[in-house]
Amino acid sequence: MPPSLLPRLLLLLACTLLCQCGGGGSKAGSRWNYEYVPGKTAVIIGGKAVPPANAPAAVMRAISAGNRICTKPYRRGGGHARFEDSAYDCSGTVSYVLHATGTLDAPSVSSAFRSFGKSGAGKWITVYARSGHVFMEVAGLRLDTGYSDSSSDGPRWSSRSRPTKGYTMRHPSGL
């Protein structure tokens, strides 16, 4: 091997190792945080999410779906027998919203969302899944059935931070 080739190979190897994200980019960091970005982030008004005007149609449908159920109560198994239900649990909530985007055909359980769609954070929608719980971010807002939201008794929009250690991030293709 020519002497000038070895340093180049070592540099290429170092770049490859340093540029890789843990878990193929699918592991969440330690916290989910709301960060308002004009033209990209939704806001909460009266408990409902208001999307940015330039959001894609699928994101508008996701927010509309979340708004339809964000006052429903929590019920274990809610939203699993059918998308339209009188109450929702965490995976029923995420299933309902993803169905509205056209990316999910049948309700799913929380652990199954660890392999949903594409790995990593999405541009507009990110699903945070682990065994036993799932929540999602849509246009920068968190749609969740709990975690430090004192008024939470079912699906609610939130801008409050929450831990994400142990969660896998997934997103619908193109979103």
N, C-alpha and C positions, 0 to 999 in steps of 0.2 A: 504494500500500500504506500503510495507517495506520502511523504511527510506532511504536506499541506492539507491532505484529506482528513487526517485524524482530528485536528482541531475543529474542522467544519462538522464532522460527525458528532463530536462531543457537544458542540454548540447546538446542533439540531436536536440531539437527545435532551439536553437541558431545557431548551425551549418547549419541547413536547411535554416534558414532565411538569414544568412550571405553568403551562397554559391549561392543563386539565383541571376541571372542576370535580370535586368529590361526587361520586355517584352519578357521573354523566350529567351533572348540572341539575339533578333532580332533588337533592336534599335541601330542605329549607334551612335558613340561618337560625339564629336563636330567637328572633322576634319578628312579628309582623307589625309594621308601622304605617300609618296613614301619612302620605305626603302629598299635599295639594299641588298639582301641576296644571296650570291653565290650559284648557283645550284637550286635556287627557283624563282629568279626574272628575268623578261625579261628586256631588255634595248631598247632604241630607237636609231636607226641609220638611218639618212636620212628620218625621219618622220615615219618609219616603225618599228614595234615591232620585236625584235629578241628574241625568247624564249630560256629558259635554255635547254640544251641538254636532261635533264632527265624528261622533262615535259611529262605527259600522252598524248596519241594520241588525246583525245578530246580537250585538251588545245592547242595542236599544230594546230588542226582544227580551234579552236576559234581565235587564233592569225592570222592564214592565212586569215580567213574571215574578221577580223578587218582590216588587211592590204589591202584587196581588196577594201574596201569602205572608207578607211581613207583619201582619197583625194576627195571624193564626196562632193558636196555642201549640205547645209542644205535646206530642204523644209518641211514645216509643213505637216504632213501626209505622208512624204516620207518613203517608205518601208512598208506601211500598206496594200495596195491593193495586193502586191506580195512581196516576199523576194527580188528579183532582181529588182532594181530600179535605176533611174539616180540621185537621191538625197535621203537623209535620215534625219528624225528628231530623237530625243533622243530614243524614244521607237522603232522606225524602226531599229535603229542601234543595240540596245540590242537584239531585236528579230532576226535580221540577224545572229548575232554571236551565240546566243543560238541555233538557228536552225542548224548551222554548227556542233554544239556539239552533236546533236541528242536529245536535251532536250526540244525542243519547236516545235510544229507542225504547228502553225499558228501565224502570226504577232499579237502582243498584244499592248495595250495602257499602258502608264506609271503607272497609279494607279493599274492596274491588277498585276503588278510585285510585289506589296506589299504582295501578297500571293503565289508567284511563289516558286516552289521547297521547300527546307528546310529552317528553321529559322536560322538566324545568319550568320557569316562569313564562307565562304568556304575555303578549303585548297588551291585551285587554282583559283577559280572564285567566285566573290561576286557581287551581284546586289544590288545597292543602289536605292531604290524607294520611291517616295512620290507622292502625287497627283500633277500632272503637270510636273514632271521631273523624269527621270531615267538615271543612268549611271552605268558603271560596272568597276570592277577591274579584270584583267586577268593576272595571273602570276606577280602580284605586280604593273602592270601599269594600269592607268586609261584610259578608252575609254569613251569619253564624247563628246557632241556637243557644249560645251561651258565652261564657267566659267574661267575667267582670262587667257585665252589663246588668245592673240591678233590676232593670225593667224587663229583662229577657225571660220569657216563658214560651219561647218558640222562635221561629226565624225573625231576625231583626238585622237591619243595616247598622253598621257601627264604624266609627273612625278611631275607636280606642285600640291601643296596642294589645298584643297578646303573644305569649310564647309560642314558638313553632318548632322547638327542638323535638326531633323524632318524626316530624312530618315529611312527607314526600311531596314535591311540587310537580303538578302536571297541568297541561292546558290543552284545550281543543285546537286542532290543527288550524293555523291561520289566525287564531285569536290570541 
